[in-house]
Amino acid sequence: MTQPATIPRASRPRPPLPEHRRTALSLAVNGVPVLPLRRGKVPFGNCPACAGNACGGRPNMKTPGPCHCPSVCHAWAAATTDPDVITSPPWAEAWHRAVCVGYHPGGAGLTVVDLDDADAIAWARTALPATRSVATTRGEHWIYRGTMPSRNAARPGVDIKSTMAYARYLGPGTGTLADLPDAVRAMAVKDPSPVRPAAHAAVVPAGTGGGECPHRTPAYLDRGIAMAEQRITEASSAVHATVYRTFLAVLSRHGRCGCLTDAHVTRLFTAAQSKGETLRHCTDAWTNARTTLGL
């Protein structure tokens, strides 16, 4: 009796990948860490081994701990760019149940300004530089190049999603990515404690930002930054106060002509962090100094 023909295993058509997983793989190839989101646009819960932080890592998902669970655990901290993780169990099953794709903006070197309503969008159009934007259900995501601490309710209708946070992927968006502006970085500061400036620091040089730089050569500015770094790293006591006074001195000299760049600020923050200061304190001190000088 003739046996029915069979399709050779190698030529059998493979079932199509779920749409969300295809999107996730495309993002991962471009260096964007992704994770599946379930109904309600929330991450999948911890597996039994990680429930109640039994794994010892990532308490409340605030810090990346030692857990290396292969399951879809720990929200933003589980986001991955590894195609093998995305296509293998148990992630593969999670993608079948996912309702949308999430990603970790900070892991991709990005910050998302989540504008929840028309009022927030109107504020952003007057207060922030234009950048790539994506329409959301109720508002827009404005995406900037650069990372910062995340903060919910940074102002009415505005959330900041960057490090230690996830955002829903809603498409490539329109517009050109702009660098993360100071106006957004300052929104991460929560109730900065007042700091009394040194008496001489209230003297501010004349001029406005964007004007002709009076310092003439980059070497002058670089020498000033190097001296500021040295002042911080050589501090043997009162580090908090030294950092603030140094930031204030740099800004009072160079803050109005527009010659300071992100690279200069990073050098100052790095020097402060080498003395044990946190990124939060550096941001607070910088913001307080700018406020004192009216910048």
N, C-alpha and C positions, 0 to 999 in steps of 0.2 A: 504494500500500500504506500502510495506516495505521501511523504511527509510534507506538511505545509512549509512554504518558504519562510525563513526567518531573516530579520535584518541583522547583519553583522554588528557586533557590539560597538565597534569603532565608528560605525556610520549612523548609529541611532541618534536622532536629534536630541540635544540637551534641552531641558526645560529652561525657559528664559529666567534670568535673574530677576528677583523682585526689584521694582523701580527704585525704591529707597536705597537698596544695596548698590545698585548701579551708580546712583548719585554719590553715595558714600565712597565708593572705589575711585570715582573720578576726582573727588575732592582730596582723598588721601594721596593719590599720585602727585598732586600739586602741593603737598606738604601741609594740608589742613587736617588736624586731628578730629575725627568724627565719632559719634556715638548714636545708637538708635534711641528714639523717644517714643514712648507709648501714649495711650490716650490721655489727653490733658496736657500734652506737650511736656511730660515729665520723664526723667530717666527711669530705667528698670530698677527694681529694688535689689538689695543685696541678696546673694545666695545664702543658704543656711549656714555655711561655714563662716560667712562674714557678718551675719545678722548681729545687731547689738554690738558692733565693733569687736566681735570675737577674734577677728583676724589680727587685731592690734594696730591697724593702720587707718589713716584717713578719718579720724573722728569727726563726725558731722560734715564730712567732705570739705573741711576747711584747709587741711594740709595734706600733701601727698605722702602717705606713710609707707611702711615696709611691705604692705600686702601686694602680692603679685597674682591675685586671683584671675584665672582665665575667663571667668564669667563676666557678664556685663554689669559690673559692680562699680560703685563709687562715683557715679555721675561724670562730671567734667574730668576727674582724675583717671577715668577709664578710657577717655577718648584716644584713638589710635590712628596712625597712618600706615599700619602694617596690613597689607592685603590678605595675608594668611590668617590673621586674627579675624578680619571682617568676614571672610568666606568660610571659616571653620566653625564647628560647634564649640560652645553654645551660642556664639554670636550669630551664626547663620539662622538659627531658629528665632532669635530675637528680631532679626530684620524682617522675617515673615510676619511678625506680630506688630512691627513698628508702624506708627501712623505718620511719622515725619523724621527728618534727619536733623540731628543736633551737631554742633561743632564747638570746639574750645577756641575762642578768638585769641586769647593770650598765647596759646600754643602755636598759633599761626602768625604771631607777631602783629596782631590786630586788636583794635578796640571798637566795640559796637556801642553807639549812643542810641538807645532804644527810646524812641519818641512815641508815647502812647496815644496822643490825641492831637487835634488841630491846634490847640493852644501851644503845646510843646513844639510842634513843627514850626509855628510862627515865631516862637522864641529862637529856635535854632537858626532860622534864616536870617535873623538880625544879629545873633551873638556868635555864631560859629562859621568858620570858613567852609565853603562848599566842598563836598567830597562824594565818594560813591554812595548811593542810597538805594534802598530796597523797600518796596511797599510791604506793609504788614496788614494784618486784619483790621487794626484800628488806627495805625499811624505809619511810621517809617523807621527803618534802621539806617543810621548814618555810620559808615565804616571808615575808620582812620588807620593809617599805618603807624604802629607803635603800640606799646603795652603800658598798662598802669593797673593799680588796684581797682577791683570792681566795687560798685556801690549801688544798692537799690535805693530808689527814691532820692536821688541826688538833688533833685528839685521837682516841683510838681509835674508829674507825667513823664519824668526822665529817669531811666536806669542806665548805669554804666556796666557793660559786660566785657571783661578782658581777662585778666588772670583769675584763676580759680572760679570760673563761671562758664556757663554754656549758653549758646544762643541757637535759635532755630534757623536752619538754612532755608532761605526763601528764594534762592536764585542768585545769579551773578550781579544783578543790579545795574544801575546806569551811572555814568560819571567816572571821573578819574580819582583814584585814591589820593588823599592829601595826608600830610604828616599830622600826627596827633598834636593839637594846639594846647598851649598852656591853660586856656579857658576850660578845657575838658579835664586836664590833669588836676586843676584846683578843685574840681567837684568831688574828688575822692576824699578830701579832708573833712573829717567829721568833728565838729565843735572844737576847732583848734584852741588850745589854751593860750591866754594872752601872755606875751613875753615883753618885758620892759626893755626897750632898746637903750644902748649907751647914749649918753647925753649928746655926744658929738655927731651921732649917726643921723640926727634929724636934718642936717645940712645936705640939701640935694642940689647937684649941679643943674644949671639951666639947660633947656633943650627938651625935645620931645622925641619919642621913638620914631624911627624911620628917617630921621634927619641925617645930615652929613656927619660921619663919625669923626670926632675931634681927636681921636687917638692915633690917627695917621697910619700906623703900621701894625700888622698882625702881631709882630714881635712884642709890642708894648702890652697888648692884651694877654698874650701867652705868658709873659713874665708875671703879670698880675695874678693870673690863675695859678701859676706855679707857686707864687708866694702864699696865696690863700691855701693851697693844698698843704704846704709846709706848716702853716700856722695851725691847721687842724691836726695834722698827724703828730706834731710835736707837743700837743697839749697834754699835760700830765694830770690835770684836774679840771673840774668845771667844763667837761666836754660839751654838754648841752649848750651852755652859754657861749662857748667859743665858736661852735658851729653857727649859731644864730648870728653872732656879731660878725663873723667872717662873711656869711651870706649877705648880710646887710651892707657891709663895706663894699663887696663886689658889685652889688646891685646899685648902690649909691654912686659908684664910679662909672659903671658900664651899662646900667640897666635902661637908660633912656635913649641911647643913640642907636640901639638895635644891633650892636655888634656881637652880643652873646648868642651862642648857638647851643643846641641840645648837647653837643659834644663837650662844651665847657661845663654845662650843668652836670652832666654825667661824671666828669672828673671830680667836681666838688662833692657830689653825693657819694662817690666811691671812696674818697678820702674820709668822709664822715663815717661811712659804714665800716671802714677798716678800724675805727676806734670804738666800734660796738654800737653805733647808732642804727636804729631801724630805718627802713625806707619810709615808714609812716612819719617818724620824727623829722627826717630830712624834708619830706614834703611839707609838713606843718611849718618848719622853720623857714623854708623858702617862701611859702605863701604869706606867713606873718611879716617877713621882711618886705615883700612886694607891697603888702597892704600898708605898712608903716610909711613907705616911700610914695604911696599913691600911684603905683605902677599898675 
